[in-house]
Amino acid sequence: MLQRLRHAEIMRRVRLSGATSVSDLASQLGVSPSTIRRDLEVLDRDGTLRRVRGGALLLDGEVSVDADADRPFAEVAEVDELDKEAVAVRAAELVSDGDVVLLDIGTTTMRLARRLRGRRVTVVTSSLAVLDVLRSDPEVELLLLGGMVRRPYHSLVGVLTEAALSQVVADRVFLGASGVRPDGQLVDTTLAEVPLKRAMIAAAGQVVLLVDRHKFPGTGALRVCGPDDIDVIVTNEGADEATLRTCAAAGAEVLLT
């Protein structure tokens, strides 16, 4: 890929997510990390983005074009809320006292956090919404991963978050996503969140996917993982049966609410 085209693609991805990492850009653009570092240095000198250790950020004042950036978190939480609540209730049944659980960002994991109130569990999360739910609960041991605040998503992202996740060993992770493709691929729309989801998968003994029925099949430009990386799927009756069969054939246990 020509340098000018690569620079344009880098900026498109940074504007899409608000932040990105060298390793993700190198993988997605098919070039070496050293090439990406040089590109980011040039773009930083030109005043196009802000180079930070391990990646790049939007310049202060520039607007990200995330799919849900113009939708308040509270508004997103109300979409398909009965389906999300049913998924959260079923997911809570998978948690035992004494467990260490990772909670991904999202409105469904926020609902799961509510179901964990008063439980003797350890919750590790990058979700500020989960923090708000559990911050005053004396029973739950709560570990908040550090990083850059992404206000539209009520989350923390970036190299600091990824570094913190490398120190975590969890019994299971409860993962969200933009959707599941018909071939079982888990996809997302937010570049900055994808490496965190992958790091959460690597940090957990069991991977539990929480997605309501409307995300089967789903869409998203960025691959998070394959169906063979998912141990359990919690969703609703009415989810696309062909997609669920594909996931089950890859080894995932499907729990319907």
Long-range contacts (C-beta under 8 A, 24 or more apart in sequence): 1-29, 1-30, 1-31, 3-39, 6-31, 6-35, 6-39, 7-39, 7-42, 7-43, 7-48, 10-36, 10-39, 10-40, 10-43, 10-49, 10-56, 11-43, 11-48, 11-49, 13-191, 14-49, 14-56, 14-57, 14-58, 15-58, 15-62, 15-64, 15-65, 16-64, 16-65, 16-66, 16-189, 16-190, 16-191, 17-64, 17-66, 17-190, 17-191, 17-192, 17-193, 18-57, 18-58, 18-64, 18-66, 18-150, 18-157, 18-192, 19-55, 19-56, 19-57, 19-58, 19-148, 19-150, 19-157, 19-158, 19-191, 19-192, 20-55, 20-56, 20-191, 20-192, 21-54, 21-55, 21-158, 21-159, 21-162, 21-195, 22-54, 22-55, 23-54, 23-195, 24-55, 24-191, 24-194, 24-195, 25-55, 52-158, 52-159, 53-159, 54-158, 54-159, 55-158, 55-159, 57-148, 64-152, 66-152, 66-153, 66-189, 66-190, 67-178, 67-189, 67-190, 68-152, 68-153, 69-152, 71-152, 73-107, 73-129, 73-152, 73-153, 73-154, 76-107, 77-107, 77-110, 79-107, 80-212, 80-214, 83-212, 83-213, 83-214, 83-236, 83-257, 84-108, 84-111, 84-212, 85-111, 86-236, 86-257, 87-111, 87-210, 87-211, 87-212, 87-234, 87-235, 87-236, 87-257, 88-112, 88-114, 88-115, 88-210, 89-115, 89-257, 90-234, 90-255, 90-257, 91-115, 91-174, 91-208, 91-210, 91-234, 92-116, 94-172, 94-208, 94-232, 94-234, 95-119, 95-121, 95-172, 97-121, 99-171, 99-172, 100-124, 100-169, 100-170, 100-171, 101-170, 101-171, 101-172, 101-173, 101-174, 102-168, 102-170, 102-172, 102-173, 102-174, 102-200, 102-203, 102-204, 103-127, 103-130, 103-173, 103-174, 104-173, 104-174, 104-175, 104-176, 104-196, 104-197, 104-200, 104-210, 105-129, 105-153, 105-154, 105-155, 105-176, 105-193, 106-176, 106-210, 108-176, 108-210, 108-211, 108-212, 109-174, 109-176, 109-210, 112-174, 112-210, 116-140, 124-168, 124-170, 126-155, 126-156, 126-157, 126-161, 126-196, 127-154, 127-155, 127-156, 128-154, 128-155, 128-156, 129-154, 143-168, 150-192, 153-190, 153-193, 155-193, 157-192, 157-193, 157-196, 158-192, 161-196, 162-195, 162-196, 162-199, 165-196, 165-199, 165-200, 165-202, 165-203, 166-199, 166-203, 168-203, 169-203, 169-205, 170-200, 170-203, 170-204, 170-205, 171-204, 171-205, 171-206, 172-204, 172-205, 172-206, 172-207, 172-208, 172-231, 173-200, 173-201, 173-203, 173-204, 173-206, 173-207, 173-208, 174-208, 174-210, 175-200, 175-201, 175-207, 175-208, 175-209, 175-210, 175-230, 176-209, 176-210, 176-211, 177-209, 177-211, 177-215, 177-218, 177-220, 177-224, 178-215, 178-218, 178-219, 178-220, 179-211, 179-215, 179-216, 179-217, 179-218, 179-219, 179-220, 180-209, 180-211, 180-215, 180-216, 180-217, 180-218, 180-227, 180-233, 180-243, 180-247, 181-217, 181-218, 181-219, 181-220, 181-243, 182-217, 182-240, 182-242, 182-243, 182-246, 183-227, 183-246, 184-226, 184-227, 184-243, 184-246, 184-247, 184-250, 185-223, 185-225, 185-226, 185-227, 186-223, 186-224, 186-225, 186-226, 186-227, 186-229, 186-230, 187-218, 187-219, 187-220, 187-221, 187-222, 187-223, 187-224, 188-220, 188-222, 188-224, 189-219, 189-220, 189-221, 189-222, 190-222, 191-222, 194-222, 194-223, 194-224, 197-224, 197-225, 198-224, 198-225, 201-225, 201-229, 206-231, 206-232, 207-231, 207-232, 208-232, 208-233, 208-234, 209-233, 209-234, 209-235, 209-252, 210-234, 210-235, 211-235, 212-236, 212-239, 213-237, 213-238, 213-239, 213-240, 215-239, 216-240, 216-243, 216-244, 217-243, 226-250, 227-251, 227-252
